């Protein structure tokens, strides 16, 4: 049994070893497991690291306050991608749709630029007032999701780093966070479409942006659980701006997804992977899947960069 851990946004400047240690410590704390867990049931622990490469390749590195104040002018295609998503996030945070529309209508934008930059700037102003920190996280995920989904050369480089961790015939438990849920979902679909589905007793998506409309529509229908994924468990903190829709619903991704939509990561950083993996329900589900399907070999650690 392999344990595959796939990180999300803003991991640049870190390392695979550092992130893996953080994740496993949080997982042990959540499960109340002994110090040798999960080594007794896992043959390989893999943490592919793409954070530095994605950060270097991503063309759009916007500053929230600069966009809100009109100091920075985001590219048109990014505004088209991020504007509606940021508006959704602002509404989730308490803004009224008519307020955003009114604010967007008063935003001066060069002729011919369309409505998306107005919407993006208006929404960022509302989010900036609520929480600059949360807004920066929201803008960060949209910048890197846009780079991954809309730039084929960037998608290829990230996929080439993550794909080897999902190859092979060994059963695997996959745990993905934030942008990592987009990457793994896309690759699992790719394997299934090539008639090489992965044997996966448990696929865990945490703080997933898959529910954001522009992200969801980036995947062709049917958007369902990839073949041979026995269980899909999705976890979200309702205060997490990135997990815009805490539950991945039937209309968007088909039936058979188990949602835990009331995780409480605290106010400071509701997007934190430590909070998600420390949730006993998430940790216990991972432990059960590994114990039921695991081996008794001490694992090797494979870090792909």
C-alpha positions as a Markdown table, in Angstrom:
| # | Residue | x | y | z |
|---|---|---|---|---|
| 1 | Unk | 0.0 | 0.0 | 0.0 |
| 2 | Unk | 1.3 | 3.4 | -1.0 |
| 3 | Unk | 0.5 | 6.7 | 0.8 |
| 4 | Unk | 0.6 | 9.5 | -1.7 |
| 5 | Unk | 0.5 | 13.1 | -0.3 |
| 6 | Unk | 0.0 | 16.0 | -2.7 |
| 7 | Unk | 0.4 | 19.5 | -1.5 |
| 8 | Unk | -1.4 | 22.7 | -2.6 |
| 9 | Unk | -0.6 | 26.4 | -3.0 |
| 10 | Unk | 2.1 | 28.6 | -1.6 |
| 11 | Unk | 4.6 | 25.9 | -0.9 |
| 12 | Unk | 7.5 | 27.6 | -2.7 |
| 13 | Unk | 10.7 | 27.8 | -0.8 |
| 14 | Unk | 9.9 | 24.6 | 1.2 |
| 15 | Unk | 10.9 | 21.0 | 0.5 |
| 16 | Unk | 9.2 | 17.7 | 0.1 |
| 17 | Unk | 10.8 | 16.4 | 3.3 |
| 18 | Unk | 9.6 | 19.4 | 5.4 |
| 19 | Unk | 6.0 | 19.2 | 4.0 |
| 20 | Unk | 5.8 | 15.4 | 4.5 |
| 21 | Unk | 7.0 | 15.7 | 8.1 |
| 22 | Unk | 4.3 | 18.4 | 8.8 |
| 23 | Unk | 1.6 | 16.3 | 7.2 |
| 24 | Unk | 2.4 | 13.1 | 9.0 |
| 25 | Unk | 2.7 | 14.8 | 12.4 |
| 26 | Unk | -0.7 | 16.4 | 12.0 |
| 27 | Unk | -2.1 | 13.0 | 10.8 |
| 28 | Unk | -0.7 | 11.2 | 13.8 |
| 29 | Unk | -2.1 | 13.9 | 16.2 |
| 30 | Unk | -5.6 | 13.6 | 14.6 |
| 31 | Unk | -5.6 | 9.8 | 14.8 |
| 32 | Unk | -4.0 | 9.5 | 18.2 |
| 33 | Unk | -1.7 | 7.0 | 16.7 |
| 34 | Unk | 1.5 | 5.7 | 18.1 |
| 35 | Unk | 4.9 | 7.2 | 16.9 |
| 36 | Unk | 5.6 | 4.4 | 14.4 |
| 37 | Unk | 2.4 | 4.9 | 12.6 |
| 38 | Unk | 1.9 | 4.6 | 9.6 |
| 39 | Unk | 5.1 | 2.8 | 8.9 |
| 40 | Unk | 3.8 | -0.6 | 9.9 |
| 41 | Unk | 1.2 | -0.6 | 7.1 |
| 42 | Unk | 2.7 | 1.4 | 4.3 |
| 43 | Unk | 5.2 | 0.3 | 1.8 |
| 44 | Unk | 5.9 | 3.7 | 0.3 |
| 45 | Unk | 5.2 | 7.3 | 1.3 |
| 46 | Unk | 5.4 | 9.7 | -1.7 |
| 47 | Unk | 5.3 | 13.5 | -1.5 |
| 48 | Unk | 5.8 | 15.0 | -5.0 |
| 49 | Unk | 6.9 | 18.6 | -4.7 |
| 50 | Unk | 6.0 | 21.0 | -7.5 |
| 51 | Unk | 5.8 | 24.2 | -5.4 |
| 52 | Unk | 8.9 | 25.9 | -6.6 |
| 53 | Unk | 8.4 | 25.1 | -10.2 |
| 54 | Unk | 4.8 | 26.2 | -10.3 |
| 55 | Unk | 5.7 | 29.5 | -8.6 |
| 56 | Unk | 8.4 | 30.2 | -11.1 |
| 57 | Unk | 6.2 | 29.4 | -14.1 |
| 58 | Unk | 3.0 | 31.1 | -13.0 |
| 59 | Unk | 2.7 | 34.4 | -14.9 |
| 60 | Unk | 0.1 | 36.0 | -12.6 |
| 61 | Unk | 1.4 | 36.9 | -9.1 |
| 62 | Unk | -1.1 | 39.5 | -8.1 |
| 63 | Unk | -1.0 | 41.4 | -4.8 |
| 64 | Unk | -4.5 | 41.6 | -3.3 |
| 65 | Unk | -4.3 | 45.2 | -2.0 |
| 66 | Unk | -2.7 | 46.4 | -5.2 |
| 67 | Unk | -5.5 | 44.9 | -7.4 |
| 68 | Unk | -8.1 | 46.3 | -5.0 |
| 69 | Unk | -6.7 | 49.8 | -5.2 |
| 70 | Unk | -6.3 | 49.7 | -9.0 |
| 71 | Unk | -2.5 | 49.9 | -8.8 |
| 72 | Unk | -2.0 | 46.5 | -10.6 |
| 73 | Unk | -3.9 | 45.7 | -13.8 |
| 74 | Unk | -4.3 | 41.9 | -14.1 |
| 75 | Unk | -4.2 | 40.2 | -17.5 |
| 76 | Unk | -7.5 | 39.9 | -19.3 |
| 77 | Unk | -7.6 | 36.1 | -19.3 |
| 78 | Unk | -6.8 | 36.0 | -15.6 |
| 79 | Unk | -9.5 | 38.5 | -14.8 |
| 80 | Unk | -12.0 | 36.4 | -16.8 |
| 81 | Unk | -11.0 | 33.4 | -14.8 |
| 82 | Unk | -10.7 | 34.9 | -11.3 |
| 83 | Unk | -13.3 | 37.7 | -11.4 |
| 84 | Unk | -16.4 | 35.5 | -11.0 |
| 85 | Unk | -14.7 | 33.3 | -8.5 |
| 86 | Unk | -13.7 | 36.2 | -6.3 |
| 87 | Unk | -17.2 | 37.6 | -6.5 |
| 88 | Unk | -18.5 | 34.2 | -5.3 |
| 89 | Unk | -16.0 | 34.3 | -2.4 |
| 90 | Unk | -17.0 | 37.8 | -1.4 |
| 91 | Unk | -20.7 | 36.8 | -1.4 |
| 92 | Unk | -19.9 | 33.8 | 0.8 |
| 93 | Unk | -18.1 | 36.1 | 3.2 |
| 94 | Unk | -21.1 | 38.3 | 3.5 |
| 95 | Unk | -21.2 | 40.8 | 0.7 |
| 96 | Unk | -24.4 | 41.3 | -1.2 |
| 97 | Unk | -24.5 | 40.5 | -4.9 |
| 98 | Unk | -26.0 | 43.9 | -5.7 |
| 99 | Unk | -23.3 | 45.7 | -3.8 |
| 100 | Unk | -20.6 | 44.0 | -5.8 |
| 101 | Unk | -22.4 | 44.7 | -9.1 |
| 102 | Unk | -22.8 | 48.4 | -8.1 |
| 103 | Unk | -19.2 | 48.6 | -7.1 |
| 104 | Unk | -18.1 | 46.9 | -10.3 |
| 105 | Unk | -20.3 | 49.3 | -12.4 |
| 106 | Unk | -18.4 | 52.3 | -10.9 |
| 107 | Unk | -15.0 | 50.8 | -11.6 |
| 108 | Unk | -13.1 | 52.6 | -14.5 |
| 109 | Unk | -11.6 | 50.2 | -16.9 |
| 110 | Unk | -10.1 | 50.9 | -20.3 |
| 111 | Unk | -12.5 | 50.6 | -23.2 |
| 112 | Unk | -12.8 | 47.2 | -24.7 |
| 113 | Unk | -11.5 | 45.4 | -21.6 |
| 114 | Unk | -14.9 | 43.9 | -20.7 |
| 115 | Unk | -16.6 | 43.4 | -17.4 |
| 116 | Unk | -14.2 | 40.9 | -15.8 |
| 117 | Unk | -11.6 | 43.4 | -14.5 |
| 118 | Unk | -14.4 | 45.5 | -13.0 |
| 119 | Unk | -15.8 | 42.5 | -11.2 |
| 120 | Unk | -12.3 | 41.3 | -10.0 |
| 121 | Unk | -11.4 | 44.7 | -8.6 |
| 122 | Unk | -14.8 | 45.2 | -6.9 |
| 123 | Unk | -14.7 | 41.7 | -5.3 |
| 124 | Unk | -11.1 | 42.1 | -4.1 |
| 125 | Unk | -12.1 | 45.4 | -2.4 |
| 126 | Unk | -14.8 | 43.6 | -0.4 |
| 127 | Unk | -12.6 | 40.7 | 0.5 |
| 128 | Unk | -9.8 | 43.1 | 1.5 |
| 129 | Unk | -12.1 | 44.8 | 4.0 |
| 130 | Unk | -13.2 | 41.4 | 5.4 |
| 131 | Unk | -9.7 | 39.9 | 5.7 |
| 132 | Unk | -6.6 | 40.7 | 3.7 |
| 133 | Unk | -5.1 | 37.4 | 4.8 |
| 134 | Unk | -8.0 | 35.3 | 3.6 |
| 135 | Unk | -8.2 | 37.4 | 0.4 |
| 136 | Unk | -4.5 | 36.8 | -0.3 |
| 137 | Unk | -5.1 | 33.0 | 0.0 |
| 138 | Unk | -8.1 | 33.3 | -2.3 |
| 139 | Unk | -6.1 | 35.2 | -4.9 |
| 140 | Unk | -3.2 | 32.9 | -4.5 |
| 141 | Unk | -5.2 | 29.8 | -5.3 |
| 142 | Unk | -6.8 | 31.4 | -8.3 |
| 143 | Unk | -3.4 | 32.6 | -9.6 |
| 144 | Unk | -1.9 | 29.1 | -9.4 |
| 145 | Unk | -5.1 | 27.3 | -10.5 |
| 146 | Unk | -5.3 | 29.6 | -13.6 |
| 147 | Unk | -1.6 | 28.9 | -14.4 |
| 148 | Unk | -2.1 | 25.2 | -14.1 |
| 149 | Unk | -5.5 | 24.9 | -15.9 |
| 150 | Unk | -5.0 | 27.5 | -18.6 |
| 151 | Unk | -1.3 | 27.2 | -19.5 |
| 152 | Unk | -0.6 | 23.7 | -21.1 |
| 153 | Unk | 3.1 | 24.0 | -20.7 |
| 154 | Unk | 2.7 | 24.6 | -16.9 |
| 155 | Unk | 0.1 | 21.8 | -16.6 |
| 156 | Unk | 2.6 | 19.4 | -18.3 |
| 157 | Unk | 5.5 | 20.3 | -16.0 |
| 158 | Unk | 3.4 | 20.0 | -12.8 |
| 159 | Unk | 1.8 | 16.7 | -14.1 |
| 160 | Unk | 5.2 | 15.3 | -14.9 |
| 161 | Unk | 6.3 | 15.8 | -11.3 |
| 162 | Unk | 3.1 | 14.4 | -9.7 |
| 163 | Unk | 2.2 | 11.6 | -12.2 |
| 164 | Unk | 5.0 | 9.2 | -11.3 |
| 165 | Unk | 3.7 | 9.0 | -7.7 |
| 166 | Unk | 0.4 | 7.7 | -9.0 |
| 167 | Unk | 1.8 | 5.1 | -11.4 |
| 168 | Unk | 2.2 | 1.4 | -10.7 |
| 169 | Unk | -0.2 | -1.4 | -9.7 |
| 170 | Unk | 0.2 | -1.0 | -5.9 |
| 171 | Unk | -3.0 | 0.1 | -4.2 |
| 172 | Unk | -2.7 | 3.6 | -2.8 |
| 173 | Unk | -4.3 | 6.0 | -0.4 |
| 174 | Unk | -4.2 | 9.5 | -1.9 |
| 175 | Unk | -4.5 | 12.6 | 0.3 |
| 176 | Unk | -4.5 | 16.0 | -1.6 |
| 177 | Unk | -4.8 | 19.5 | -0.3 |
| 178 | Unk | -5.9 | 22.7 | -2.1 |
| 179 | Unk | -4.5 | 22.9 | -5.6 |
| 180 | Unk | -3.3 | 19.4 | -5.2 |
| 181 | Unk | -7.0 | 18.2 | -5.4 |
| 182 | Unk | -7.2 | 19.8 | -8.9 |
| 183 | Unk | -4.0 | 18.1 | -10.0 |
| 184 | Unk | -4.8 | 14.7 | -8.6 |
| 185 | Unk | -8.4 | 14.7 | -9.9 |
| 186 | Unk | -7.2 | 15.6 | -13.4 |
| 187 | Unk | -4.5 | 12.9 | -13.4 |
| 188 | Unk | -6.9 | 10.2 | -12.0 |
| 189 | Unk | -9.3 | 11.0 | -14.8 |
| 190 | Unk | -6.4 | 10.7 | -17.2 |
| 191 | Unk | -5.5 | 7.3 | -16.0 |
| 192 | Unk | -9.1 | 6.1 | -16.1 |
| 193 | Unk | -9.6 | 7.4 | -19.6 |
| 194 | Unk | -6.4 | 5.5 | -20.7 |
| 195 | Unk | -7.9 | 2.3 | -19.2 |
| 196 | Unk | -5.3 | 2.3 | -16.5 |
| 197 | Unk | -7.3 | 3.3 | -13.4 |
| 198 | Unk | -5.5 | 3.5 | -10.1 |
| 199 | Unk | -6.4 | 1.1 | -7.3 |
| 200 | Unk | -7.3 | 3.5 | -4.6 |
| 201 | Unk | -9.2 | 2.4 | -1.5 |
| 202 | Unk | -9.4 | 6.0 | -0.4 |
| 203 | Unk | -9.1 | 9.4 | -2.1 |
| 204 | Unk | -9.1 | 12.4 | 0.3 |
| 205 | Unk | -9.6 | 15.9 | -1.0 |
| 206 | Unk | -9.1 | 18.7 | 1.6 |
| 207 | Unk | -9.8 | 22.4 | 1.2 |
| 208 | Unk | -10.6 | 21.7 | -2.5 |
| 209 | Unk | -11.3 | 24.5 | -5.0 |
| 210 | Unk | -13.0 | 22.0 | -7.3 |
| 211 | Unk | -16.3 | 23.5 | -6.3 |
| 212 | Unk | -15.4 | 26.9 | -7.7 |
| 213 | Unk | -17.5 | 27.3 | -10.9 |
| 214 | Unk | -14.6 | 28.3 | -13.2 |
| 215 | Unk | -12.5 | 25.4 | -11.9 |
| 216 | Unk | -15.3 | 22.9 | -12.1 |
| 217 | Unk | -16.1 | 23.9 | -15.7 |
| 218 | Unk | -12.5 | 23.4 | -16.7 |
| 219 | Unk | -13.2 | 19.6 | -16.5 |
| 220 | Unk | -15.3 | 18.0 | -19.2 |
| 221 | Unk | -18.5 | 16.1 | -18.2 |
| 222 | Unk | -19.2 | 13.7 | -16.9 |
| 223 | Unk | -17.4 | 14.9 | -13.7 |
| 224 | Unk | -17.7 | 11.8 | -11.6 |
| 225 | Unk | -15.5 | 9.7 | -9.2 |
| 226 | Unk | -12.7 | 8.2 | -11.3 |
| 227 | Unk | -12.9 | 4.5 | -11.8 |
| 228 | Unk | -11.4 | 2.2 | -9.1 |
| 229 | Unk | -11.6 | 4.9 | -6.4 |
| 230 | Unk | -13.4 | 2.9 | -3.8 |
| 231 | Unk | -14.2 | 5.9 | -1.5 |
| 232 | Unk | -13.9 | 9.7 | -2.1 |
| 233 | Unk | -13.8 | 11.7 | 1.1 |
| 234 | Unk | -14.0 | 15.5 | 0.8 |
| 235 | Unk | -13.3 | 17.7 | 3.8 |
| 236 | Unk | -13.8 | 21.5 | 4.2 |
| 237 | Unk | -13.9 | 24.2 | 6.8 |
| 238 | Unk | -16.9 | 26.4 | 5.9 |
| 239 | Unk | -14.7 | 29.5 | 6.6 |
| 240 | Unk | -12.1 | 28.4 | 4.1 |
| 241 | Unk | -12.3 | 30.8 | 1.1 |
| 242 | Unk | -10.6 | 28.2 | -1.2 |
| 243 | Unk | -13.2 | 25.5 | -0.5 |
| 244 | Unk | -15.9 | 27.8 | -1.9 |
| 245 | Unk | -18.4 | 25.0 | -1.9 |
| 246 | Unk | -17.6 | 22.9 | 1.2 |
| 247 | Unk | -19.6 | 20.0 | -0.2 |
| 248 | Unk | -18.9 | 18.6 | -3.6 |
| 249 | Unk | -22.5 | 18.0 | -4.7 |
| 250 | Unk | -24.2 | 15.4 | -6.9 |
| 251 | Unk | -25.0 | 18.0 | -9.6 |
| 252 | Unk | -21.3 | 18.9 | -9.9 |
| 253 | Unk | -19.4 | 15.7 | -9.4 |
| 254 | Unk | -22.0 | 12.9 | -9.3 |
| 255 | Unk | -23.0 | 10.7 | -6.4 |
| 256 | Unk | -20.8 | 8.8 | -4.0 |
| 257 | Unk | -18.7 | 11.5 | -2.4 |
| 258 | Unk | -18.6 | 11.6 | 1.4 |
| 259 | Unk | -18.5 | 15.2 | 2.5 |
| 260 | Unk | -17.3 | 16.4 | 5.9 |
| 261 | Unk | -18.2 | 20.1 | 5.6 |
| 262 | Unk | -17.9 | 21.3 | 9.2 |
| 263 | Unk | -14.2 | 21.0 | 10.0 |
| 264 | Unk | -13.0 | 23.8 | 12.3 |
| 265 | Unk | -9.5 | 25.0 | 11.6 |
| 266 | Unk | -9.8 | 28.1 | 13.7 |
| 267 | Unk | -9.9 | 31.7 | 12.6 |
| 268 | Unk | -6.3 | 32.4 | 11.9 |
| 269 | Unk | -5.8 | 30.1 | 8.9 |
| 270 | Unk | -8.9 | 28.0 | 8.0 |
| 271 | Unk | -7.0 | 26.7 | 4.9 |
| 272 | Unk | -4.2 | 25.1 | 6.9 |
| 273 | Unk | -3.5 | 21.5 | 6.1 |
| 274 | Unk | -2.5 | 20.9 | 9.8 |
| 275 | Unk | -6.1 | 21.7 | 10.9 |
| 276 | Unk | -7.5 | 19.4 | 8.2 |
| 277 | Unk | -5.3 | 16.4 | 9.0 |
| 278 | Unk | -5.7 | 16.9 | 12.7 |
| 279 | Unk | -9.5 | 16.5 | 12.4 |
| 280 | Unk | -10.2 | 13.1 | 13.9 |
| 281 | Unk | -12.7 | 12.1 | 11.3 |
| 282 | Unk | -10.3 | 12.7 | 8.5 |
| 283 | Unk | -7.4 | 11.1 | 10.2 |
| 284 | Unk | -9.4 | 8.0 | 11.3 |
| 285 | Unk | -10.6 | 7.5 | 7.7 |
| 286 | Unk | -7.0 | 7.4 | 6.5 |
| 287 | Unk | -5.9 | 5.1 | 9.3 |
| 288 | Unk | -8.7 | 2.7 | 8.6 |
| 289 | Unk | -8.0 | 2.5 | 4.9 |
| 290 | Unk | -4.3 | 1.9 | 5.5 |
| 291 | Unk | -4.9 | -0.8 | 8.1 |
| 292 | Unk | -7.5 | -2.6 | 6.1 |
| 293 | Unk | -5.4 | -2.6 | 2.9 |
| 294 | Unk | -1.8 | -2.1 | 4.1 |
| 295 | Unk | 1.3 | -4.4 | 4.2 |
| 296 | Unk | 3.7 | -4.9 | 7.0 |
| 297 | Unk | 6.8 | -3.5 | 5.4 |
| 298 | Unk | 8.6 | -0.4 | 6.6 |
| 299 | Unk | 8.2 | 2.2 | 3.8 |
| 300 | Unk | 10.6 | 4.0 | 1.7 |
| 301 | Unk | 10.1 | 7.7 | 1.2 |
| 302 | Unk | 10.0 | 8.9 | -2.5 |
| 303 | Unk | 10.1 | 12.6 | -2.9 |
| 304 | Unk | 9.6 | 13.7 | -6.5 |
| 305 | Unk | 10.7 | 17.2 | -7.5 |
